[in-house]
Amino acid sequence: MGLLENKTAIVTGSSRGIGAEVAKILAAEGAAVVVNYRQKAPRANKVVAEIEADGGRAAAIGADLTTQEGVQALASAAMENFGSLDLLVLNASGGMETGMEEGYALKLNRDAQVNMLNAAVALMPHGSRVVFVTSHQAHFIDTVPTMPEYEPVARSKRAGEDALRSLVPNLAEKGITLVVVSGDMIEGTVTATLLDRSNPGAIEARRAEAGKLYSVKEFAAEVAKMASADVETGHTEYVGGADYFGKTADQAADKSSS
């Protein structure tokens, strides 16, 4: 019996990258998984096929989380396909893509996260969990500067985290816990690729500074652990980037002495 036997999970943005790997791990632990994509159905179908080939259960659901229709459709898909919803992994994010509307980063990284949580919570029983995936560059943005190219996205993700944390008391009344997973820059993600394109050498520089960057699979494993970890609601799980903690301490000391 896996840790998530008889549970159903939604993983947003799970047709590739971290989300896809998280979906596979959760399925291997026994969960039925709703694999979410915005446009690339073949990628999502491939993830589902891999899960089913390994004996798991999954369904690919197309939904644009920046629309209320998309949010509701995704939440409903868990019930329609598997009869329950016990875990929500808020992995989808963006903002560095070209050609998107003004304010898109905030719309996706804050508003869509809150809307998705609210739609899901209405269906989730006592004992359920929500996992929000973010980055150190966003989580620590108020105390540690990030690259200028990434700052608008970082601030939008931090706004999303703050908005979700403000809902912790309401979630507690329903017996639902929220866990935040914050990771250093991850090798091979879309965000890292776009960032390195706009600021050549950014990834290599961060790798040299941190000593090690996690791979997509390594980070996904840490996210998946938080689906069932025995931690209190509001807990933040830090993955990599130990130097960030020294930076925040230094920044705090500077502020107190000024």
Steps between C-alpha positions, in 0.01 A plus 500: 500500500637840401482803726231652276287193430134593440589870476449733204742779412490794261840624384475829312736557210595134485540424129877542529786590732459498876123453487524193278757339727293578810195343334694180426632473855158556655351236271772256601396560861146394412326829426269549203639811332338775294771616260434860403611677183411833341566433130732204443263201517750251345749567779237445769374185329856367498529555876169316551615214277822463702305493825255242368783287358639479854162391637381839619187704435494842337298728273618793288284810536545819298424813701618860495535588868478873432130452421229408748368242252837330488535491877154352548550246221823376655355465848193321364715262293641342815153412623373391158795273426594368843226592747707703745756777542751473783813676379559816298852577377517860377794469265395706196675835468637732234557855398818498296330388181490749213177638357290468816257769615610769744465378857501134394758398761285628786186355344655153485733496799262660751140519383484160330662330801239639738212423263622144449534443872152636570345280232681192628440558871126485447549134400779395738430302821655545842863388495569625147810697404598785267864532387619826345820488296719810488863604471751654738528788251131571569469389863791718614440791259433749782843439655722360222508672159462285190592555137317803354357286218330273753391754763144562368435126495660453842283772652185352343582156642568649842164677478344163423667338798388781730143475371492124560649533848228748591250218443666261749248577781208427266664179384563395861127524572447240229789282620710575190872577522716722278869430441736719296798348319767755409787394278812660363527540123432161341707368209299434185177685578330734254554795734872428532532468123319829434699674770829376359389616155430853621805506727763266347706325764241548776461129570873433503553796734232376740644147490844635590355707783282224646739211440219279369170544322231233522380322187131491408466143629683571823286803579178321400582226751523762776167654397332159495625421851302795631176340381503279808774640726411540867541877522283781635288716274692800368827304501764605245724225364827642367681313221858603423648849506636494855681827432162679489463467876828675565393776262169556677673510837748755367219711354309492828811605690559786260143625545515483879827695512390771259 
